[in-house]
Amino acid sequence: VFDAVPSKSELLERLRISAFPPASSCRICHGEVKVYSETDVIDVSTIFEIEGRFYRNMESLAHVGTFTFRNPPVFVQADEPRATAALAEIESLLDHLLYHNNTAPFISYRLIQRFGTSNPSPGYVHRVARAFTTGVHDGTVYSEQYGDLGAAVAAILLDPEVLGAGAVAEGGALREPLVKLVHLLRAMEYEDTSGNGLIFRADMQDVFGQWPFESPSVFNFYLPDYQPASFQDGVVAPEFQILTTPFALGFLNGMMAIIDNGLSSCNEGFGLWAKDGCASLGSLTWGETGSMNDTLEELDLLMTGGRLTSKAMLQDAYEADGLKEALRTIVLTPEFHTTGETSSNGTRPAQTIAESPEATSYKATVLLFMGGGADTFNMLVPYECGLYDEYVSVRADIALQPHQLLEIETVGQSCEKFAVHAQLPALKDLYDSGEAAFIANVGSLVEPITKDQFSEGGAEKCVGLFSHSDQQQGFQTLQCQVPGASPKGFGGRLADALADQGLKTTSFSVSGQKTWSEGLHTRQQVVHKSKGSVRLEQYQALQTAIGNITSQRHHNIYCEEYAKQLADSIRDSEELGGFLDKSGLETNYKTDTGLAKQLYQVARLIATRADRKAERDFFFVEIGGFDAHSNAIENLYDKFREINGALEGFVNELKAQHVFNETVLFAGSDFGRTLTSNGQGTDHGWAGNYFAVGGSLNGGRVFNQFPASLEEGNEQDAGRGRLIPKYPWESMVVPIAEWLGVDQAQHAQVFPNLANFNMSNHIIPTQDFFAV
């Protein structure tokens, strides 16, 4: 590799093959790189030493087309595997990942988002990455070792970009709710009076969306690239993903309760439930420090770092009802909830909401998202035909036997009989009555793609195939070639298109902020799965302060977005809560599972359709946990049983409301699973089979051609049993869109990739999918 003595950085960049310590002395012993060689020539036999580690002057490269990369080290001999060799191979992989060129900037960027600003500049990331790799920052020596987190954190906290963020509108971040809770307790000198320390209620994650060790998925409480709908492309604000109406107001209710009553369960407080709900476990003890001005100055310093833009508002609150009122007011301000510059940008015009005309018609669609990648080839199974034999062969230990299946019939497929998972009897009954249908062989596609095109190129692919986060976004936007949520969700775009026709449309999510629900003009309303509409307990008393706070505009994008979302959340919760208070259901609805609770809230919202003057409603519900790399049979058993019970209660209620014919529920997922087993479960796949339910469906059919073969190596097999979809998601959602009223002239607006497909071959005709 080298014919002269390399520098330390050059050596570490190129050489990866280690050597035993040479028996001879070093020929070149000065400098950071020592050289061991039999002659004066540096060649393939030369050994280099750096920091006590020895490297051969050679590299092993793999060449694939125009790409070249280092061959991964192999220690394990196939004919004689040894545990020590396996450990050495793992150690080598970990070293490779740790020292990869992307590791330092990646870790630095993520740490900056947590401790600095949501949108750091490349220069900021570079400075932190340099501290991470060298162990030195700004002349201060830490460990001088690679991977120094102390140096990296010092670089984050002391960087001019975060210290001088006042000049940058994108500088700063929305603070996490748990951080704000701890801030209040520390700054206002909380003292325990129970003798038991801080003990909170058990459902804090469900109150404001964050609690230690309760992340809802491996992707944390929020995504690092989450972007509020009003932000420009490329500008992110991760923490806003959990600033939903229920979580934002649930958090404020708990904070107000601590200020008023200490840590208790009184007035939606965060304390443990007690017979006397207002029995306090501890209270805030910080008190006045002198004159009113002195007290308010210190309060501003303690709670916002002296960044409050309107001291007059704080003074008015203090004069009205003392220190507690001032503290309640400051906890509402954007300055408390964010970091960064906080200068004022004038006042916000008052928002006027026009009276809605009477509704002319009503239709609703519900997306049931199966998060994690559902194994839908064990939901819909070919039966009593050659394909079933192939299914049993390829799925091996995860294949379902006849006693685990419920038989159904269809037409137009190579198999006349299919079967449904035995834990889905309600879905099977709906199918038999023509009120449910299956849609086979679908998944995320930019355009049709063959097996050869997948392996050799020639067709555009989705970004991040087989990745949960990428494919969840790709499904929800139906533009899987575009990373992130910038195209908005196709549910939101559907609502946009129907609103353009003059219909009153509303998009709800009962599972937090979801890309699917957000349109270019349609703003999603998030509903709590258990409580429905969460309201601010002290809204009447705080109404004036809220009006003053939310009417203020800010240069800082996080302050501005928080103020707008606070106003929207309070308005939505009050309006929707009023509707829900008056509504009632027609059945004895059971809510014994997470999905049943979500669909219960959907049923309640549908019941308010007349009062809301609704014409088109969109609902997002979700059941997670489908990523079964192990225990696949047991996992699917539990998940499908939950879906079955939730569907049964929901359909019965809609029929009792006489609105089942006006409602369509359809299922989706990140992707399907591999047909082949990994020995304990399945891995990330691509194509899958899904279902739709509704009173207007032309059900009792399996739409689209089921794969012609399930054997390994078939024409749709991308490898490892991952089937390439023959049909795009648009195959099933275009007819739903047209049933809702979307014109063909609006197809390009709602389905940007639709022009890449043949409408006759790839899209189910609306008149076939619906009977009415």
C-alpha positions in Angstrom: 0.0 0.0 0.0 2.7 2.5 1.0 6.3 2.9 -0.4 7.2 5.6 2.1 6.4 6.1 5.8 2.8 7.2 6.1 1.4 9.6 8.6 -0.8 8.3 11.5 -4.0 9.4 9.8 -3.0 7.8 6.4 -2.1 4.6 8.1 -5.3 4.3 10.1 -7.3 5.2 6.9 -5.8 2.4 4.7 -4.4 -0.4 6.8 -6.7 -2.9 8.5 -4.7 -6.1 8.5 -2.9 -6.6 11.8 0.5 -8.3 12.4 2.3 -10.0 15.3 5.0 -7.9 16.9 8.2 -8.4 14.8 11.1 -10.2 16.4 13.6 -7.6 15.0 14.0 -4.1 16.2 12.4 -1.2 14.4 14.4 0.2 11.4 12.8 3.6 11.6 12.0 4.3 15.3 11.4 8.1 15.4 8.0 9.8 14.7 4.5 8.6 15.4 4.8 5.6 13.0 7.6 3.1 13.6 8.8 0.9 10.7 10.0 -2.8 10.8 11.6 -4.1 7.6 14.3 -6.5 6.6 15.7 -3.9 4.0 15.6 -0.2 3.5 12.7 -0.7 1.0 9.2 -0.3 2.3 7.2 -3.0 0.6 4.5 -5.6 1.2 6.7 -7.3 3.9 7.0 -4.1 5.9 5.3 -3.9 9.4 4.2 -0.6 10.8 3.7 0.2 14.5 1.5 2.9 15.9 0.5 3.3 19.6 1.5 -0.3 20.3 -0.5 -1.9 17.5 1.1 -3.5 14.4 -0.2 -3.4 10.8 0.8 -5.2 7.6 1.5 -3.0 4.6 -1.3 -4.6 2.6 -5.0 -4.3 2.0 -7.7 -6.7 0.7 -10.3 -5.1 -1.5 -13.5 -6.3 -3.1 -14.5 -4.9 -6.5 -18.2 -4.7 -7.4 -18.8 -2.9 -10.7 -17.3 0.6 -10.2 -17.3 0.3 -6.4 -14.4 -0.8 -4.3 -14.5 -1.6 -0.6 -12.5 -3.4 2.0 -13.1 -7.1 2.4 -14.5 -7.8 5.8 -12.2 -9.8 8.1 -13.0 -13.5 8.5 -11.7 -15.4 11.5 -14.2 -18.3 11.6 -13.2 -21.3 9.5 -16.4 -23.0 8.2 -15.0 -26.5 8.7 -13.6 -25.8 12.2 -15.6 -23.0 13.9 -14.3 -21.8 17.2 -15.8 -19.5 19.8 -12.6 -17.4 20.1 -12.7 -16.9 16.3 -16.3 -15.8 16.4 -15.5 -13.3 19.2 -12.5 -12.0 17.2 -14.8 -11.4 14.2 -17.4 -9.6 16.3 -14.6 -7.5 17.9 -13.3 -6.6 14.4 -16.7 -5.5 13.2 -17.2 -3.3 16.3 -13.9 -1.7 15.7 -14.8 -1.1 12.1 -18.1 0.5 13.1 -16.5 2.6 15.8 -13.8 4.0 13.7 -15.9 4.4 10.5 -15.6 7.9 9.0 -19.4 8.4 9.5 -19.4 7.5 13.2 -18.0 10.7 14.7 -20.2 13.2 12.8 -23.3 11.0 13.2 -22.9 10.7 17.0 -22.0 14.4 17.2 -25.1 15.5 15.2 -27.4 13.5 17.5 -25.7 14.7 20.7 -26.0 18.3 19.4 -29.7 17.8 18.8 -30.1 16.7 22.5 -27.8 19.3 24.1 -27.5 22.1 21.7 -29.8 22.9 18.7 -32.1 20.9 16.5 -30.4 22.2 13.3 -26.7 22.5 13.8 -24.5 23.9 10.9 -22.0 21.6 9.3 -19.2 23.6 11.0 -20.7 23.0 14.4 -20.9 19.2 13.7 -17.3 19.2 12.4 -16.0 20.9 15.6 -17.8 18.5 17.9 -16.7 15.5 15.7 -13.1 16.7 15.9 -13.3 16.8 19.7 -14.8 13.3 19.7 -12.0 11.9 17.6 -9.0 13.7 19.2 -10.1 14.0 22.8 -9.1 17.7 22.8 -11.3 20.8 22.6 -10.3 24.4 22.4 -6.8 23.7 23.8 -8.1 21.7 26.8 -6.8 18.1 26.8 -9.3 15.5 27.9 -8.3 11.9 27.1 -6.5 12.5 23.8 -8.3 9.3 22.7 -10.7 8.6 20.0 -14.3 8.5 21.2 -14.0 11.0 24.0 -17.6 11.9 25.0 -16.3 14.5 27.6 -14.5 16.5 24.9 -17.5 16.1 22.6 -20.0 17.4 25.2 -17.7 20.3 26.1 -17.5 21.2 22.4 -21.3 21.1 22.2 -22.0 23.3 25.2 -19.2 25.8 24.6 -19.5 26.2 20.8 -20.1 29.8 19.6 -23.1 28.6 17.6 -25.0 27.5 20.7 -23.7 30.3 23.0 -24.5 32.9 20.3 -27.7 31.4 19.0 -29.6 34.7 19.3 -28.6 35.6 15.7 -30.0 32.5 14.1 -33.8 31.9 13.8 -33.2 28.1 13.6 -31.0 28.2 16.7 -32.3 26.3 19.7 -34.9 23.6 20.1 -38.2 22.6 21.8 -37.4 21.1 25.2 -38.4 17.6 26.1 -41.3 17.4 28.6 -39.4 15.4 31.1 -36.6 18.0 31.1 -39.2 20.7 31.7 -40.8 18.8 34.6 -37.4 18.3 36.3 -36.6 22.0 35.6 -39.7 23.1 37.5 -39.0 20.9 40.5 -35.4 21.9 40.8 -35.7 25.7 40.0 -38.7 26.1 42.4 -37.0 24.0 45.1 -39.4 21.0 45.4 -39.3 19.4 48.8 -40.6 16.0 49.6 -43.0 15.8 52.6 -43.9 12.1 52.3 -40.6 10.6 53.3 -40.7 8.4 50.2 -39.0 10.7 47.7 -40.4 11.5 44.2 -43.1 9.0 43.2 -45.2 9.7 40.1 -48.3 8.1 38.7 -47.7 5.0 36.7 -49.1 6.3 33.4 -46.8 9.3 32.8 -45.9 8.1 29.3 -49.6 8.2 28.4 -50.0 11.7 30.0 -47.3 13.7 28.1 -45.6 11.2 25.8 -42.2 10.6 27.6 -41.0 8.8 30.6 -37.8 6.9 31.5 -37.5 3.4 30.1 -40.9 3.6 28.4 -40.0 4.5 24.8 -42.8 3.2 22.6 -40.4 1.8 20.1 -36.7 1.3 19.4 -36.8 4.6 17.5 -37.2 6.7 20.7 -40.1 8.9 21.7 -39.7 10.9 18.5 -37.7 10.8 15.2 -34.6 12.9 14.8 -35.8 14.2 11.5 -39.3 15.0 12.5 -40.5 18.2 10.8 -43.6 20.3 11.8 -45.9 20.9 8.9 -45.1 24.7 8.8 -41.3 24.3 8.7 -39.2 24.7 5.6 -37.7 21.6 3.9 -34.6 20.5 5.7 -35.4 22.2 9.0 -36.4 19.8 11.7 -37.7 19.9 15.3 -37.8 16.4 16.7 -39.4 17.1 20.0 -42.5 18.6 18.4 -43.5 15.1 17.4 -44.7 14.5 20.9 -46.2 18.0 21.3 -49.7 16.7 20.4 -52.8 18.3 21.8 -53.4 15.5 24.4 -49.7 15.5 25.5 -49.3 19.2 25.5 -52.4 19.9 27.6 -51.8 16.8 29.8 -48.4 18.2 30.6 -49.7 21.7 31.4 -52.4 20.2 33.6 -49.8 18.4 35.6 -47.5 21.4 35.9 -50.4 23.6 37.0 -51.4 21.0 39.6 -47.8 21.0 41.0 -47.8 24.7 41.3 -51.3 24.8 43.0 -51.3 21.6 45.1 -47.8 20.1 45.1 -47.2 16.6 43.8 -50.7 15.0 44.0 -53.3 13.5 41.8 -55.6 16.5 42.2 -56.7 18.3 39.0 -54.9 15.8 36.7 -51.7 16.1 38.7 -48.7 13.8 38.3 -48.8 12.3 41.8 -50.0 8.8 42.8 -53.8 8.4 43.2 -55.0 8.7 46.7 -58.5 8.7 48.3 -58.0 12.3 49.0 -56.9 13.3 45.5 -55.3 16.5 46.7 -53.1 14.9 49.4 -49.7 16.2 48.5 -46.5 14.2 48.6 -44.4 17.4 48.4 -44.5 21.0 47.2 -42.5 23.9 45.6 -40.9 26.0 48.3 -39.2 28.8 46.4 -40.5 32.1 47.6 -40.3 35.8 47.0 -36.9 37.4 47.2 -37.6 41.0 47.8 -39.6 43.5 45.9 -42.0 42.4 43.1 -39.5 43.4 40.5 -36.7 41.5 42.2 -38.9 38.4 42.5 -40.0 38.5 38.9 -36.5 39.1 37.6 -35.3 36.0 39.5 -38.3 34.0 38.4 -37.5 34.9 34.8 -33.9 33.9 35.3 -34.7 30.6 37.0 -37.4 29.5 34.5 -36.3 30.9 31.1 -32.7 31.9 31.6 -33.8 35.6 31.6 -35.2 35.3 28.0 -38.8 36.3 28.7 -39.9 38.9 26.1 -42.9 40.3 27.9 -42.2 41.1 31.5 -45.4 43.2 31.7 -47.5 40.0 31.2 -45.7 38.5 34.2 -46.3 41.6 36.3 -50.0 41.6 35.5 -50.3 38.0 36.6 -48.4 38.7 39.8 -50.5 41.7 40.6 -53.7 39.7 39.9 -53.0 36.7 42.2 -49.4 36.7 43.5 -46.5 34.5 42.9 -48.4 31.3 41.9 -50.2 33.1 39.1 -46.9 34.5 37.8 -45.5 31.0 37.9 -48.5 29.5 36.1 -48.1 32.2 33.4 -44.4 31.7 32.9 -44.9 27.9 32.5 -47.2 28.7 29.6 -44.7 30.8 27.7 -42.7 29.7 24.6 -39.6 30.9 26.4 -40.0 28.2 29.1 -40.6 25.5 26.5 -37.8 26.3 24.1 -34.1 27.3 23.9 -32.6 29.9 21.6 -33.2 33.5 20.7 -36.6 34.9 21.8 -37.0 38.4 20.3 -40.5 39.5 19.5 -41.7 39.8 15.9 -44.9 41.7 16.4 -48.4 40.4 17.1 -50.4 37.7 15.4 -53.7 38.7 13.7 -56.8 37.3 15.4 -58.0 34.2 13.7 -61.6 34.1 12.5 -63.3 30.8 11.8 -66.2 30.9 9.3 -69.4 29.1 10.2 -69.6 25.8 8.4 -72.6 25.1 6.1 -74.8 22.1 6.8 -73.2 18.9 5.6 -74.5 17.4 2.3 -73.0 13.9 2.7 -70.7 12.0 4.9 -68.0 9.4 4.3 -65.0 8.3 6.5 -61.9 6.3 6.0 -59.8 4.7 8.7 -56.2 3.6 8.3 -55.3 0.7 10.6 -51.5 0.7 10.6 -49.7 -2.5 11.7 -46.4 -1.1 12.8 -43.2 -3.1 12.6 -43.8 -5.0 9.4 -46.7 -7.4 9.7 -46.3 -11.0 8.5 -49.4 -10.9 6.3 -48.4 -14.1 4.4 -49.7 -15.7 7.6 -52.8 -13.6 7.6 -53.9 -14.7 4.1 -52.8 -18.2 3.1 -53.4 -20.1 -0.2 -55.2 -23.3 0.8 -55.8 -26.8 -0.6 -53.8 -26.2 -3.7 -50.2 -26.5 -4.9 -49.4 -23.0 -3.5 -50.2 -24.2 0.0 -47.6 -27.0 -0.4 -45.0 -24.4 -1.5 -46.1 -22.2 1.5 -45.5 -25.0 4.0 -42.2 -25.8 2.4 -40.8 -22.3 2.3 -42.1 -21.1 5.6 -41.0 -24.3 7.5 -41.4 -23.8 11.2 -43.6 -20.7 10.9 -46.1 -22.2 8.4 -49.6 -22.4 9.7 -51.3 -25.8 9.8 -54.9 -26.4 8.7 -56.2 -26.3 12.3 -54.7 -22.8 12.6 -56.6 -21.5 9.6 -60.2 -20.4 8.6 -61.2 -21.3 5.0 -62.5 -18.7 2.6 -63.2 -18.8 -1.2 -62.5 -16.4 -4.0 -62.5 -16.2 -7.8 -59.9 -15.2 -10.3 -56.9 -16.6 -8.5 -54.8 -19.7 -9.2 -56.2 -21.1 -5.9 -60.0 -21.2 -5.5 -59.6 -21.5 -1.7 -57.6 -19.3 0.7 -57.5 -19.3 4.4 -57.4 -16.6 7.1 -55.5 -16.8 10.4 -57.6 -18.5 13.0 -57.4 -15.5 15.3 -59.4 -13.4 12.8 -62.9 -15.0 12.8 -64.6 -11.6 12.8 -62.7 -10.6 9.6 -63.5 -13.9 8.1 -67.3 -13.4 8.8 -67.1 -9.9 7.2 -65.4 -11.4 4.2 -68.1 -14.1 3.9 -70.8 -11.5 4.0 -69.2 -9.3 1.3 -68.1 -6.6 3.7 -64.4 -7.3 3.7 -61.8 -7.9 1.0 -58.2 -8.9 0.8 -55.7 -7.1 -1.4 -52.7 -9.2 -2.3 -49.2 -8.7 -3.4 -48.8 -5.0 -2.6 -46.1 -2.8 -1.2 -44.1 0.4 -1.7 -43.1 1.0 -5.3 -41.9 4.1 -7.2 -42.6 2.2 -10.5 -43.0 -1.4 -11.5 -39.8 -3.3 -10.9 -38.6 -6.8 -11.9 -36.2 -9.1 -10.2 -33.5 -8.3 -12.7 -34.1 -4.6 -12.3 -33.9 -4.9 -8.6 -30.5 -6.6 -8.7 -29.0 -4.8 -11.7 -30.7 -1.5 -11.9 -33.1 0.0 -14.5 -36.0 1.0 -12.2 -36.2 3.6 -9.4 -36.3 2.1 -5.9 -37.6 3.3 -2.6 -35.2 5.0 -0.2 -34.1 2.7 2.7 -35.8 -0.5 1.5 -36.4 -2.9 4.5 -35.8 0.0 7.0 -38.7 0.5 9.4 -38.5 4.3 9.6 -38.0 4.8 5.9 -40.7 2.4 4.8 -43.2 3.7 7.4 -42.7 7.2 5.9 -42.7 5.8 2.4 -46.1 4.1 2.9 -47.6 7.1 4.6 -46.5 9.6 1.9 -46.7 7.2 -1.1 -43.5 8.8 -2.3 -41.0 6.3 -1.0 -38.3 7.7 -3.3 -38.3 10.9 -1.1 -36.8 10.5 2.4 -38.7 12.0 5.3 -42.2 13.5 5.5 -41.8 16.5 3.3 -44.3 15.2 0.7 -46.9 15.1 3.5 -49.2 12.1 4.0 -51.5 10.7 1.4 -54.4 10.9 3.9 -53.7 14.6 4.3 -53.4 15.1 0.6 -56.7 13.3 0.1 -58.3 15.7 2.5 -56.7 18.6 0.7 -58.2 17.5 -2.6 -61.7 17.0 -1.2 -61.5 20.4 0.6 -60.6 22.0 -2.7 -64.1 20.7 -3.9 -65.7 22.6 -1.0 -66.2 19.6 1.3 -65.6 20.0 5.0 -62.7 17.6 5.8 -61.0 16.7 9.0 -58.0 14.5 9.6 -57.6 12.8 13.0 -54.9 10.6 14.5 -55.5 8.5 17.6 -51.9 7.5 17.7 -49.9 10.7 18.0 -48.4 12.9 15.2 -48.5 10.8 12.0 -47.3 11.7 8.5 -50.3 10.1 6.9 -52.7 12.5 8.5 -50.9 15.7 7.6 -51.7 17.5 4.3 -50.3 20.6 2.7 -53.3 22.5 4.0 -55.0 19.9 6.2 -53.8 20.0 9.8 -54.2 16.8 11.8 -56.0 16.8 15.1 -54.5 14.3 17.6 -57.0 12.6 19.9 -56.0 10.7 23.1 -56.8 7.0 22.8 -58.3 6.8 26.3 -59.6 10.2 27.1 -60.6 11.5 23.6 -60.3 15.3 24.0 -57.9 16.3 26.7 -58.7 19.8 27.9 -56.7 22.4 29.9 -58.2 22.2 33.4 -57.7 25.9 34.2 -58.6 27.2 30.8 -61.1 29.8 32.0 -58.8 31.2 34.7 -55.8 31.3 32.3 -57.7 32.4 29.1 -56.4 36.0 29.2 -52.8 35.0 29.7 -53.1 32.4 27.0 -54.5 35.0 24.6 -51.6 37.3 25.3 -49.0 34.6 25.0 -50.3 33.1 21.7 -50.9 36.5 20.1 -47.1 37.3 20.3 -45.1 36.4 17.3 -41.4 35.4 17.5 -38.4 35.4 15.3 -37.2 32.1 16.7 -39.0 29.3 14.8 -39.4 27.1 17.9 -41.0 29.8 20.0 -43.3 30.7 17.1 -44.3 27.1 16.4 -45.0 26.5 20.1 -47.2 29.6 20.4 -49.2 28.5 17.3 -49.6 24.9 18.5 -50.6 26.0 22.0 -53.4 28.1 20.5 -54.5 25.4 18.1 -54.4 22.7 20.8 -56.6 24.7 23.2 -59.1 25.7 20.6 -59.3 22.1 19.2 -59.7 20.5 22.6 -62.4 22.9 23.7 -64.4 22.6 20.5 -64.0 18.8 20.1 -64.5 18.2 23.8 -67.8 20.0 23.5 -68.9 17.7 20.7 -67.8 14.6 22.4 -69.6 15.6 25.7 -72.9 15.5 23.8 -72.3 12.3 21.9 -73.2 8.8 22.9 -72.6 5.3 21.4 -75.3 2.8 20.4 -73.6 -0.4 21.7 -71.9 -1.6 24.9 -68.5 -1.0 23.5 -65.6 -2.9 25.0 -62.2 -1.2 25.3 -60.0 -3.9 26.7 -57.0 -3.4 24.3 -55.0 -0.5 22.9 -56.5 -0.8 19.4 -60.0 -1.2 20.8 -59.5 2.1 22.7 -58.4 3.8 19.5 -61.3 2.6 17.4 -63.7 3.4 20.3 -62.5 7.1 20.0 -63.0 6.9 16.2 -66.6 5.6 16.7 -67.2 8.5 19.2 -65.9 11.0 16.6 -68.1 9.6 13.9 -71.0 9.8 16.2 -70.4 13.6 16.4 -70.5 14.0 12.6 -73.8 15.9 12.5 -72.8 18.4 15.2 -69.4 18.9 13.5 -71.1 19.3 10.1 -68.5 16.9 8.9 -68.5 15.6 5.3 -65.2 13.7 5.0 -63.3 12.3 7.9 -59.9 10.6 8.0 -58.7 8.6 11.0 -55.3 7.0 11.8 -55.1 4.2 14.3 -52.2 1.9 15.0 -51.2 -1.4 16.5 -47.4 -2.0 16.9 -45.2 -4.8 17.8 -45.2 -6.8 14.5 -41.4 -6.9 14.2 -41.2 -10.5 15.2 -37.6 -11.7 14.5 -38.4 -14.3 17.1 -41.5 -15.9 18.6 -43.3 -15.1 15.3 -46.2 -17.6 15.7 -47.0 -16.5 19.2 -46.6 -12.8 18.4 -48.9 -12.9 15.4 -51.5 -14.9 17.4 -51.7 -12.1 20.0 -51.7 -9.3 17.5 -54.4 -10.7 15.2 -56.5 -11.5 18.2 -56.4 -7.9 19.3 -57.2 -6.7 15.8 -60.1 -9.2 15.6 -61.7 -8.0 18.9 -61.2 -4.3 18.0 -62.7 -4.8 14.5 -65.7 -6.6 15.8 -66.7 -3.9 18.3 -66.0 -1.1 15.9 -68.1 -2.7 13.0 -71.0 -3.4 15.4 -71.1 0.2 16.6 -70.9 1.6 13.1 -73.8 -0.6 12.0 -75.8 0.5 15.0 -75.1 4.1 14.0 -76.2 3.3 10.4 -72.9 4.6 9.0 -71.1 1.4 8.1 -71.9 1.8 4.4 -70.3 5.3 4.6 -67.0 4.0 6.2 -64.0 2.1 4.9 -61.2 0.8 7.1 -58.1 -0.5 5.4 -54.9 -1.9 6.8 -51.3 -1.1 5.9 -47.8 -1.7 7.3 -44.1 -0.8 6.9 -43.6 -3.9 4.7 -44.3 -7.6 4.7 -42.0 -10.2 6.2 -39.6 -12.7 4.6 -41.3 -16.0 3.5 -38.3 -17.9 4.9 -37.8 -18.4 8.6 -34.6 -17.2 10.4 -35.0 -20.1 12.8 -37.1 -18.3 15.3 -39.2 -15.8 13.3 -39.0 -13.7 10.2 -37.0 -10.7 9.0 -37.9 -7.5 7.1 -39.6 -8.3 3.7 -41.4 -6.2 1.1 -44.6 -7.4 -0.5 -47.6 -8.3 1.7 -51.3 -8.9 1.7 -53.8 -6.5 3.4 -57.5 -6.1 4.0 -60.3 -3.5 3.7 -63.6 -3.5 5.6 -66.7 -1.5 4.8 -70.4 -1.8 4.1 -70.0 -0.5 0.5 -67.2 -2.8 -0.5 -67.7 -5.4 -3.2 -66.1 -7.9 -0.7 -65.7 -11.6 -0.5 -62.8 -11.4 -3.0 -59.0 -11.4 -3.0 -58.1 -8.6 -5.3 -54.8 -8.5 -7.4 -53.0 -11.6 -8.4 -51.6 -13.5 -5.5 -47.9 -14.5 -6.2 -47.7 -17.3 -8.8 -45.0 -19.1 -6.7 -43.8 -19.0 -3.2 -40.7 -21.1 -3.7 -37.3 -19.6 -3.1 -35.9 -18.1 -6.2 -39.3 -17.4 -7.8 -39.7 -14.4 -10.2 -40.7 -12.1 -7.3 -38.0 -13.3 -4.9 -35.4 -10.5 -4.2 -33.5 -12.9 -2.0 -33.9 -14.4 1.4 -37.6 -14.8 0.8 -38.3 -11.1 0.3 -41.0 -10.8 -2.4 -41.0 -7.8 -4.7 -44.5 -6.4 -4.8 -46.3 -6.7 -8.1 -48.7 -3.9 -7.2 -48.2 -0.5 -5.5 -50.1 0.7 -2.4 -52.0 2.9 -4.9 -53.7 -0.3 -6.2 -55.9 -0.3 -3.1 -56.1 3.4 -2.1 -56.9 4.9 -5.5 -60.4 3.3 -5.6 -60.9 4.4 -1.9 -60.0 7.9 -2.9 -62.4 7.9 -5.8 -65.1 6.5 -3.6 -64.5 9.4 -1.2 -65.0 11.8 -4.2 -61.5 12.6 -5.5 -61.7 13.4 -9.2 -59.4 11.8 -11.7 -58.1 15.3 -12.5 -56.8 15.4 -8.8 -54.9 12.1 -9.1 -51.5 13.7 -9.7 -52.0 15.9 -6.6 -52.8 13.0 -4.3 -50.8 10.2 -5.9 -47.6 11.6 -7.5 -46.3 8.2 -8.6 -49.5 7.0 -10.1 -48.5 8.0 -13.7 -45.7 5.4 -13.4 -48.2 2.6 -13.4 -50.7 1.1 -15.8 -54.2 1.9 -14.5 -55.6 -1.2 -16.1 -53.0 -3.6 -14.8 -51.9 -2.1 -11.5 -54.9 -0.3 -10.0 -58.1 -1.9 -8.9 -61.1 -0.3 -10.7 -63.4 1.6 -8.3 -66.4 -0.1 -9.7 -64.9 -3.5 -8.9 -63.8 -2.6 -5.4 -67.1 -1.0 -4.3 -70.6 -2.4 -4.8 -72.2 0.9 -4.1 
